[in-house]
Amino acid sequence: MDSKIENLINFAQGIHNKENGKELYDKYKSDIKNVTPKDIFLIENEQLKMGLTSKEVLASVDKLINVFYESLASYEWEKPEEGTFIYYLMEENKGLRTHLDSFKVIIKKQEYMGDRKIILEVLKELLAYNEHLQKLENVLFPYMEKKMDRFEGLKIMWSLHDDVRKHLKEVIEKVEKGNMNRESFNIDLGALFYNLHGLINKQELILFPAATEVFNETEFKAMHMQSFDYEFAFIEAPEKPEIKLSEINDGAVKEGVIQMETGKLTFEQIETMINAMPVDVTFINEDDKVAFFSRPNERIFKRSAAIIGRDVRNCHPPESVHVVEEILENFKKGKRDSESFWLKMKGMFILIQYFAVRNDKGDYLGTLEVSQEVSEIRSLEGEKRLLGDK
C-alpha cells in the first residue's frame, strides 16, 4: 500500500474517531487534494477490513465526501457516450433532479395538509428510482466486485440505498396517515432531499468515474443489455440493443441431450421447463457463489446475469447477510435441510424456501432458493377435479 492511501485511511479513521478535523486536514492536506474516485473504494475497503461495519463507515462518509469534494469534482474522466449503460444511469439521475426541483415548488408553500394529495403522488413517483438502484446493485456492483477486491466497499453504498428506501417509505406512510406536523415534516423532507441528492453525487463523483476506468466496451454492452431487466426511472426506455449471448456467457452450450436416470432432455427443454414453473429459482453452489437463476414469466425478485459467480453474501443488503450466513452454515453442517420465510410485498404474499442440495453420499453441493407468490394457493377451498371447474 502506498503512502498516499495509507495517509487517506488514517485521515478517514481520524474522522470516524471524531478527532480534530482541522488538525487532520492540515496533516494530510496534500494527499486529500490528490484523492481519486478509486481511492475512495480502497479507503472504505480497508475500513471494513479493520472491523468497522457498513453502518459505522457510512456514518462518516458524508463528512469525507465534503472534504474530498473539490478533488473529486475536478477529477477528469471519460464521460459516457449516448446509448451506453452509464449514460442512461446518468440520465435517470437528471430525471430525478428535475423531479425533486418540481417538488420544491410544491413544498415551499408549506401547505402540507392542503397539498396532501399531490405531495403523496409526487412522493410515490420517487419509488421509481428503486429501479435505478437495483440496476446498480444487481448489474454494476457484481461486475465491479469480480474486477477488483477494492470494490468490496460497494456494500456501504448498498446500505445507503436501503436507508433511503426506508426513509422514503416512512415519509409516504406519514402522508397517508395525515401525520404532517409542519416542523417535523420539514425535517423529514429536508433529510429525504439531502439523501437523494447525496446518492446522485456519490454515483457521479465516485462510482461512475471508477467504473469507466475498469471496464471495456464489451463489458459495458453486456451491462446495458442486462439493464433492460429493470424499468427506466424518470426517462423513456431506450431501444434495446441486440447483443449476442456470447458477450455475456462465453462458451455456453445450447445443443445436445442430457441423459439422466429418470429421462433425457435437451438444453432447450430444461431451460424452458424451469422457466415455465411459477416460481423464482436460484441455485448457490458449494462455494457460496450464485450459479443459476430462472426467468419465469411472472418474476418476483429481479435478477441479472451479472450475479452469476457472485458471492451470495453480496446479493443481499449488509444488514441481512448474517441470516444468509446462518442458513448456509446450518446446511453445510447438516443441522438443517430447509428453511422457510414468508412476507407481504406489493400486494403479494411471498413464500421463500431454502433447500440444502446433497448427493447420494450426503455431500453438500449447494443451496436452492425457491420463491413463490402464494396468495391464490392460500385462498383455495373445497376441491377441483374437472377441467373448467372454478
For each residue, the residues with C-beta under 8 A, 3 or more apart:
1: 5 6
2: 5 6
3: 6 7
4: 7 8 31 34 39
5: 1 2 8 9 39 42 43 46
6: 1 2 3 9 10
7: 3 4 10 11 28 31
8: 4 5 11 12 28 31 32 35 39 42 43
9: 5 6 12 13 42 43 46 47
10: 6 7 13 14 28
11: 7 8 14 15 24 25 27 28 31 32
12: 8 9 15 16 43 47 60 64
13: 9 10 16 17 47 50
14: 10 11 17 19 24
15: 11 12 18 19 21 24 60 63 64 67
16: 12 13 47 52 56 57 59 60
17: 13 14
18: 15
19: 14 15 23 24
20: 23 24
21: 15 24 25 63
22: 25 26
23: 19 20 26 27
24: 11 14 15 19 20 21 27 28
25: 11 21 22 28 29 32 67
26: 22 23 29
27: 11 23 24
28: 7 8 10 11 24 25 31 32
29: 25 26 32 33
30: 33 34
31: 4 7 8 11 28 34 35
32: 8 11 25 28 29 35 67 68 71
33: 29 30 70 71
34: 4 30 31 71
35: 8 31 32 39 40 68 71 72
36: 39 40 71 72 75
37: 40 41 72 75 77 205 206 207 209 210 213
38: 41 42 150 210 213
39: 4 5 8 35 36 42 43
40: 35 36 37 43 44 64 68 72 153 206 210
41: 37 38 44 45 148 150 151 153 154 206 210
42: 5 8 9 38 39 45 46 150 153
43: 5 8 9 12 39 40 46 47 64 153
44: 40 41 47 48 57 61 153 156
45: 41 42 48 49 149 150 151 152 153
46: 5 9 42 43 49 50
47: 9 12 13 16 43 44 50 52 57 153
48: 44 45 51 52 54 57 152 153 155 156
49: 45 46
50: 13 46 47
51: 48
52: 16 47 48 56 57
53: 56 57 318
54: 48 57 58 155 156 158 159 318 319
55: 58 59 159 318 319
56: 16 52 53 59
57: 16 44 47 48 52 53 54 60 61 153 156
58: 54 55 61 156 159 160 163
59: 16 55 56
60: 12 15 16 57 63 64
61: 44 57 58 64 65 156 160 202
62: 65 66 198
63: 15 21 60 66 67
64: 12 15 40 43 60 61 67 68
65: 61 62 68 69 72 198 201 202 205 206
66: 62 63 69
67: 15 25 32 63 64
68: 32 35 40 64 65 71 72
69: 65 66 72 73 205
70: 33 73 74
71: 32 33 34 35 36 68 74 75
72: 35 36 37 40 65 68 69 75 205 206
73: 69 70 205
74: 70 71
75: 36 37 71 72 205 209
76:
77: 37 208 209 212 213
78: 212
79:
80: 84 85 86 87 90 208 212
81: 84 87
82: 87
83: 87 224 238 241
84: 80 81 87 88 220 224
85: 80 88 89 139 140 220 221 223 224 227
86: 80 89 90 208 211 212 220
87: 80 81 82 83 84 90 91
88: 84 85 91 92 224 227 232 235 238
89: 85 86 92 93 132 135 136 140 203 208
90: 80 86 87 93 94 204 208
91: 87 88 94 95 235
92: 88 89 95 96 129 132 232 233 234 235
93: 89 90 96 97 132 200 203 204
94: 90 91 97 98 234 235
95: 91 92 98 99 233 234 235
96: 92 93 99 100 126 129 132 196 200 233 234
97: 93 94 100 101 197 200
98: 94 95 101 102 234
99: 95 96 102 103 122 125 126 234
100: 96 97 103 104 193 196 197
101: 97 98 104 105
102: 98 99 105 106 122
103: 99 100 106 107 122
104: 100 101 107 108 193
105: 101 102 108
106: 102 103 109 115 118 119 122
107: 103 104 110 112 115 119 189
108: 104 105
109: 106 115
110: 107 182 186
111: 114 115
112: 107 115 116 119 180 182 185
113: 116 178 180
114: 111
115: 106 107 109 111 112 118 119
116: 112 113 119 120 175 178 180
117: 120 121
118: 106 115 121 122
119: 106 107 112 115 116 122 123 175
120: 116 117 123 124 172 175 176
121: 117 118 124 125
122: 99 102 103 106 118 119 125 126
123: 119 120 126 168 171 172 175
124: 120 121 127 172
125: 99 121 122 128
126: 96 99 122 123 129 168 196
127: 124 130 168 172
128: 125 131 132 231 233 234
129: 92 96 126 132 133 196 233 234
130: 127 133 134 165 233
131: 128 134 135 230 231 232 233
132: 89 92 93 96 128 129 135 136 233
133: 129 130 136 137 161 165 199
134: 130 131 137 138 230 302
135: 89 131 132 138 139 140 227 230
136: 89 132 133 139 140 141 157 161 203 207
137: 133 134 140 141 158 161
138: 134 135 141 142 229 230 302 303 304 306 307 315
139: 85 135 136 142 143 223 226 227 304 306
140: 85 89 135 136 137 143 144 207 211 223 306
141: 136 137 138 144 145 151 154 157 158 314
142: 138 139 145 146 304 306 307 309 310 314
143: 139 140 146 147 215 219 223 306
144: 140 141 147 148 151 154 210 211 214
145: 141 142 151 152 154 310 311 314
146: 142 143 309 310
147: 143 144 151 214 215
148: 41 144 151 214
149: 45 152
150: 38 41 42 45 153
151: 41 45 141 144 145 147 148 154 210
152: 45 48 145 149 155
153: 40 41 42 43 44 45 47 48 57 150 156 157
154: 41 141 144 145 151 157 158 314
155: 48 54 152 158 159 314 318
156: 44 48 54 57 58 61 153 159 160 318
157: 136 141 153 154 160 161 202 207
158: 54 137 141 154 155 161 162 317 318
159: 54 55 58 155 156 162 163 317 318 319
160: 58 61 156 157 163 164 195 198 199 202
161: 133 136 137 157 158 164 165 199
162: 158 159 165 166 317 319
163: 58 159 160 166 167 195
164: 160 161 167 168 192 195 196 199
165: 130 133 161 162 168 169
166: 162 163 169 170
167: 163 164 170 171 188 191 192 195
168: 123 126 127 164 165 171 172 192
169: 165 166 172 173
170: 166 167 173 174 188
171: 123 167 168 174 175 188 189 192
172: 120 123 124 127 168 169 175 176
173: 169 170 176 177
174: 170 171 177 179 180 185 188
175: 116 119 120 123 171 172 178 179 180
176: 120 172 173
177: 173 174
178: 113 116 175
179: 174 175
180: 112 113 116 174 175 185
181: 184 185
182: 110 112 185 186
183: 186 187
184: 181 187 188
185: 112 174 180 181 182 188 189
186: 110 182 183 189 190
187: 183 184 190 191
188: 167 170 171 174 184 185 191 192
189: 107 171 185 186 192 193
190: 186 187 193 194
191: 167 187 188 194 195
192: 164 167 168 171 188 189 195 196
193: 100 104 189 190 196 197
194: 190 191 197 198
195: 160 163 164 167 191 192 198 199
196: 96 100 126 129 164 192 193 199 200
197: 97 100 193 194 200 201
198: 62 65 160 194 195 201 202
199: 133 160 161 164 195 196 202 203
200: 93 96 97 196 197 203 204
201: 65 197 198 204 205
202: 61 65 157 160 198 199 205 206 207
203: 89 93 136 199 200 206 207 208
204: 90 93 200 201 207 208 209
205: 37 65 69 72 73 75 201 202 209
206: 37 40 41 65 72 202 203 209 210
207: 37 136 140 157 202 203 204 210 211
208: 77 80 86 89 90 203 204 211 212
209: 37 75 77 204 205 206 212 213
210: 37 38 40 41 144 151 206 207 213 214
211: 86 140 144 207 208 214 215
212: 77 78 80 86 208 209 215
213: 37 38 77 209 210
214: 144 147 148 210 211
215: 143 147 211 212 219 220 223
216: 219 220
217: 220 221
218: 221 222 247
219: 143 215 216 222 223
220: 84 85 86 215 216 217 223 224
221: 85 217 218 224 225 241 243 247
222: 218 219 225 226 243 247 248 305 306
223: 85 139 140 143 215 219 220 226 227 306
224: 83 84 85 88 220 221 227 228 241 243
225: 221 222 228 240 241 243 247 248
226: 139 222 223 229 248 304 305 306
227: 85 88 135 139 223 224 230 304
228: 224 225 237 240
229: 138 226 302 303 304
230: 131 134 135 138 227 302 304
231: 128 131 237
232: 88 92 131 235 236 237 238
233: 92 95 96 128 129 130 131 132
234: 92 94 95 96 98 99 128 129
235: 88 91 92 94 95 232
236: 232
237: 228 231 232
238: 83 88 232
239:
240: 225 228
241: 83 221 224 225
242:
243: 221 222 224 225 247 248
244: 247
245: 248 249 252
246: 249 250 252
247: 218 221 222 225 243 244
248: 222 225 226 243 245 305
249: 245 246 252 305 308
250: 246
251:
252: 245 246 249
253: 256 267
254: 267 268
255: 266 267
256: 253 266 267
257: 264 265 266
258: 264 265 266 267 270
259: 264
260: 263 264 265
261:
262:
263: 260
264: 257 258 259 260
265: 257 258 260 269 270 273
266: 255 256 257 258 269 270
267: 253 254 255 256 258 270 271
268: 254 271 272
269: 265 266 272 273
270: 258 265 266 267 273 274
271: 267 268 274 275
272: 268 269 275 276
273: 265 269 270 276 277
274: 270 271 277 281 294
275: 271 272 294 295 296 297
276: 272 273 296
277: 273 274 281 294 296
278: 296 298 372 373
279: 294 296 370 371 372
280: 293 294 296 299 300 301 303 369 370 371 372
281: 274 277 292 293 294 368 369 370
282: 290 292 293 294 303 368 369
283: 290 291 292 293 357 366 367 368 369
284: 288 289 290 291 312 328 366 367 368 369
285: 288 289 291 365 366
286: 364 365 366
287:
288: 284 285 311 312 313 328
289: 284 285 309 310 311 312
290: 282 283 284 293 307 308 309 310 312 315
291: 283 284 285 308 309 366
292: 281 282 283 308
293: 280 281 282 283 290 303 307 308
294: 274 275 277 279 280 281 282
295: 275 299 303
296: 275 276 277 278 279 280 299
297: 275
298: 278 373
299: 280 295 296 302 303
300: 280 348 350 371 372 373
301: 280 371
302: 134 138 229 230 299
303: 138 229 280 282 293 295 299 307
304: 138 139 142 226 227 229 230 307
305: 222 226 248 249 308
306: 138 139 140 142 143 222 223 226 310
307: 138 142 290 293 303 304 310 315
308: 249 290 291 292 293 305
309: 142 146 289 290 291
310: 142 145 146 289 290 306 307 314 315
311: 145 288 289 314 315
312: 284 288 289 290 315 316 324 328
313: 288 316 321 324 325
314: 141 142 145 154 155 310 311
315: 138 290 307 310 311 312
316: 312 313 320 321 323 324
317: 158 159 162 320 321
318: 53 54 55 155 156 158 159 321
319: 54 55 159 162
320: 316 317 323 324
321: 313 316 317 318 324 325
322: 325 326
323: 316 320 326 327
324: 312 313 316 320 321 327 328
325: 313 321 322 328 329
326: 322 323 329 330
327: 323 324 330 331 336 339 354 367
328: 284 288 312 324 325 331 332 367
329: 325 326 332 333 335
330: 326 327 333 335 336 339
331: 327 328 334 335 336 337 354 356 364 367
332: 328 329 364
333: 329 330
334: 331 362 364
335: 329 330 331
336: 327 330 331 339 356
337: 331 355 356
338: 353 354 355 356
339: 327 330 336 353 354
340: 351 352 353 354
341: 351 352 353
342: 349 350 351 352 374
343: 349 350 352
344: 347 348 349 350
345: 348 350
346:
347: 344
348: 300 344 345 373 375
349: 342 343 344 373 374 375 378
350: 300 342 343 344 345 371 372 373 374
351: 340 341 342 371 372 374
352: 340 341 342 343 369 370 371
353: 338 339 340 341 369 370 371 372
354: 327 331 338 339 340 367 368 369 370
355: 337 338 367 368 370
356: 331 336 337 338 364 367
357: 283 364 365 366 367 368
358: 361 362 363 364 365
359: 362 363 365
360:
361: 358
362: 334 358 359
363: 358 359
364: 286 331 332 334 356 357 358
365: 285 286 357 358 359
366: 283 284 285 286 291 357
367: 283 284 327 328 331 354 355 356 357
368: 281 282 283 284 354 355 357
369: 280 281 282 283 284 352 353 354
370: 279 280 281 352 353 354 355
371: 279 280 300 301 350 351 352 353
372: 278 279 280 300 350 351 353
373: 278 298 300 348 349 350 376
374: 342 349 350 351 377 378
375: 348 349 378 379
376: 373 379 380
377: 374 380
378: 349 374 375
379: 375 376
380: 376 377
381:
382:
383:
384: 389 390
385: 389
386: 389
387:
388:
389: 384 385 386
390: 384
